[in-house]
Amino acid sequence: MPRSTTFVLTVTVKANSPAYKPIQMKITPAESGVQYDEYMAERLFIIEDAFIRSDTDAGVDGFLRVVKNRERIMAVSTNVKGLVVTNPAKPHAFGGLRLGFRKGDILTVEFLPDSSPTSDKTVTVFLRVTLYEA
């Protein structure tokens, strides 16, 4: 039986970081609370969408880049600041794509800031994920 959960993605974009230079995000599955640089799938899962709770979750705007097995770019999101969950016109983060990972696959998420902040900025994004039984 599939079940829904959330993966929390966090990153700190350092002051004067170059725009569009990928920064690896930390991945924290809500169920375990354990933080990973890379998440190895324990079972089949599908990333359904991404969102932020409010504008304050994105200290700097940018894009998510979802990478599978350290080499395959699965998708690049729309602008993170446009993904506020309470926005009735919120677009699907990945243009309608559902991103599948099998047991043993490695998930990495990179953040590409679209500007260079003058001070350190934190970005927190939530992935809506469906987990399937092993």
N, C-alpha and C positions, 0 to 999 in steps of 0.2 A: 504494500500500500504506500503510495507516494505521500510525502509530507512537505510542507513549506517551512522554510527557515530563512534566516538572514545572515549574511556575512558582512561584517563591518570592516571597511577599508579606511585606513588612516595614513596620512603622510604630512610631514612638515616641509614646506617649501622654504628654503633658506633665503635670507635677504640677498638680493642681487643675483639669484640663480638665473641662468639664461632661459629665455622663453623657449618652449617646445623641446627642451632637453628632458628625456624620460627620467622619472624618479620612481623607484620601486616603492609600492605601497605595502603596509602591513595588513595582513588578512586575519581577522578574528571571527571564526564561526560562533554565532550566538550560543549554540548548544554547549560548546566546550569552554568558551572563554579563553582559549589558548591562542596566543598570537604567533603568526607564521610570516616569514618572508616569502615563502612558496608553500602552497597547500597541496599535499598529495592526496588525491581522492581516495577515500576509503570505500566508496561505492559510487555508482552512477549518480550524477547530479546534472541539473540543467540550470544555467543562469537565465532567469526569466526577464529581469529588468534591473535597473539601478535607480536610486533616488537619494535626495537629501531631504532632511526634515525642514530646514529653513535656510535662508540666505547665509546665515552665520556659520553653517556647516562648511561653506566654501569660502575660506579666507581669500583665496585667489581663484579665478576661473580657469578652466582648462578642460582637458579631455582625459578619459580613461582608455587605456589600451590593454585589452585582455589577451594574454599570451598562454598558449598551451604547449606543454613539454619544452619550455625554454626556447622555442624556435618558431612556432606558428602563431602569427597574429590572427586571432579569431575575429576581433571586431574593435573598432574605435567608436567611442560614444559621441553623442552630441555634447554641447557645452554643459558642464556640470551645474552651473548656476541656473540653468533652465529646467533642472530635474527636481524642483521642489514638489514634494508629494501632494501638497494641498492645492497646487495649481491645476485648475480644471483643464487647462490646455497643455498639460505636461506631455511632452513627446515621449515615445518609447526610447530608452537610452541608446539602444543599438539598432535603431531603424526597423524594429519588428523581429530581429533575429533572436532565436533562442540558442544559447551556446552550450553544447553538450560536452561532458567530461566523463570518461569511463574510469573504473577502479584502476588506480595506479598512475593515471594522468596527473600532471603537475600544472597547477594554476598559478600564474603570476599576473599581477595587475600593476601597470605603470601609470603614473600621472604625468601629463604633459601640460605644464602651466602655459597659459597663452600670453602671459606678461611676466616681467621681472619685478617681484615685490621689493619695496624699500625696507621692509622688516620681515622677520620670520612669520609665515602664515600657515595655519593648520587647515587641512582639508579632511572632512569625514564624509564618506559615501557609503550607502547601504546597498548591497546586492540582494535582490529577492531570488531565492534559490529553491528548487524542488529537488528533494532527495528521494532516491528510490532504494528499495530493499536490496541487499546484496544477493 
